[in-house]
Amino acid sequence: MASTEMQTLILWALLAKGGAGFQKDIRPEVKKPDREALVRAGLIGCEKRGQSGYWLEVTDKGWAWAADHLDADLPKRSTAGGEVLRAWLTRLGAFMKARGFALADILAPQPTAPPRPPDYANVRERIRKAYLEVAGGRLNTRALLSDVRDKLKDLDRATVDDALRKMHLEEGVALAGLSNPLEITPAVRDAGLDFKGLSMLALWITK
């Protein structure tokens, strides 16, 4: 990675030129220690080209590093920052014109997509794991839904309910009520699941 703010600015200056250029044409001035540090880091390549001097080119690793560090700190006292910014904005303008983008398409706040709910297979596996934890690792043992839900607090309740209803229709899985009213505490009742008008309070998995 670029180890100093000046090396980061040099990388931005190269990228503003399309990723390559002669060292003598780069602003800020590229000093030998910074050039060699960027080469050692694998962010740029360097070769001598006759009388024109050193040819510097951003490597694939350098492009990837830049994409992941657009917010990297830059030197506050360098006068080259304005020139680098103008070059970047010029390239940005050309990109927007070619793609038909408006500036707001890039800089305006972007709507965030709602998180995708976990798929049924993953939720089913989580429920089975929670069941086994509650049942002490044994199948064909009753587990209260209230206890199972305690193991699934990071999942949306509706997601868990939908998965439980699907599992109830599978072989080897059954939801059940409780016949002993003394077992139906408020917590047990609140964790219940309605299935076709029946209050399901426990889960059995036999295989």
N, C-alpha and C positions, 0 to 999 in steps of 0.2 A: 504494500500500500504506500501511497505518498506519505512520507514521514513528516513533512513540514508544510505549512500553509503556502509558502512560495512554490514548492514543487506541485502542489495542487493547482495553483494558478497557471503554472507553466503547462500542465496537462490540459487545462481548459483552453489556453491559448492555442495549443496544437489542435485540439478538437474543433475550435472555431475556424481553423484553416482546412477542415475536412479530415483531420487526423494525421496530417503529415506536412513537413516543411523544412526548409533549411534553418539551422540554428540561428544564423545571423539575421533572419527575418522575424524571429519570434520576439514578441514583447509581452512580458518582461524579459530582460536579458537572461539568457540561459547560461549560468555559470557551471563550470566543470563539476563541482561537487554535487550540484542538483541533478545535472544530466546523468552522472554516473549512478546516483542513488536511484533514479527512476529506471535506469537500465537494469540495475541489480534487482529491483523489485519486480521486474518483468512487465512494467507498464508501458515502456516504449522500447523501440529498437533504434539503433544508431549505427550509421556507416559513413565513412569518409568518401566524399565524391569530388575528387580532383581539387580544383582551385575554389570550388564553391563552398567547401567546408563540410560540416557534418549534416547529414540528412537524418532527421528525427521522424519516427513514425509510431503512432500509438498502436500497441498490440491488441489482440483480442481480449487479453486479460485487462489491459488498460481501459478499453471500451466498457467492459463489464464492471470494472471498479468504478468508473465514472457514473454509470447508470445507477449504481447502488449508493453513491455518495454525492448526489446533487446538492445536498445541504452541508457539505464539508466546509469548514472554516477557511477563510481566505485572509491574506495579509492586509491589515487595515491601513498601512502606510504606503503601500505600493501605488504609484501613479498609473500603472499599467492596467489596473482593474477596469477603468472606464473604457479603454480601447478593446479589452477582451469582451466586455458586456456589449459594446456596439457591434462587434463582429458576430457574437451569438444572436443578437436581435435581428441582424441582417439575415442570417441563415434561417432564423425562425420565421421571418416574414416571407422568405422564398418558399419555405416548406408549407406555410399556410396558404399561400397563393396557389401552389401546385396541387394541394389537396382540397382546396375550397373550404378551408377552415376559417372561422372568425376567431379573433383573439379570445372572446369569451368562451369558446369551445375548449380552450386550453387553460385559461387562468381563472375562470369563474368556478365557484364551488360546484363540485360534481355530486350528483345524487348517489347515495350509497345503496347498493342492492340489498334487499332483505336477506338475512342469512338463510341458507337452504336447510330445511329440517333434515335430520339424519335419516337415512333410508331404513326401511323396515328390517332388513337383515341385521343391521348394526344394532338397532334398538332391541330386537328380539334377543340377540346375543347378550346385550347388557342386562336384560331382564332375567335371562337364564343364569347369568353369573350372580346377580343379586339374590335370586332365589336360592342358589346353592350356598351362598354365604349365610343367609338366614337359616337355612335348613341344615347347617353344619356339614355341608358337602354331600348330603344324602338325597337321592331321588325318592319319589313316592312319599314325601313328607309334607305336611301342611305348612304353608308359610303365609302369615297374615300380609295382606296388601300394604298395611300401614308400615310394616317392617321392610318390605321390599321397596316401597317408595322412598324410604329413608336412604337407601343405597343409590337412588337415581335422582337426587335433588337437582342435579345440573341439567336434567332433561325437562322439557315442557310437559306439563301434566297431560295435555290433550294428545301429545305425541305418544306418551306411554299408554294412555287409555286406548288409543287406536290400535297400538301393537298388541295389547292384552286381548282385545276383542278378536283380533285375527288369530292369535295363538289359541284362544279358547276353541276355535273351530278346527284346530289341527289335532291329529292323533297324538296322544301322550301328554296333552296339556288340558287342564280344566280349571275354570274359575268356580268358586263355590261360596255359598252363604255360610252363616254360623247358626247352629241350632240352639246354642246356649246363650240366652240374653245377657248373662253376667259377663260374657267375654266381649260384648259389644260396647266398648268404652267410646267416648266421644272421638278419640283419635282414630280408633278402628273404623268407626262409622264414617268419619270425614274422608278416610282413604278409600272408601268403597267405590265400586264401579257399577254403573247401571248397565245391565245387559237385557234388553227386551223386557224392561219393567222389573227385573229382579235385581236385588242389591247383592253384588258379589263382593265378598270381604276377604277371601283367601284364595291362594293359588296352589295348585298341585301340578307337578311335572313328574311324569313316571318314566320318561325315557329321553 
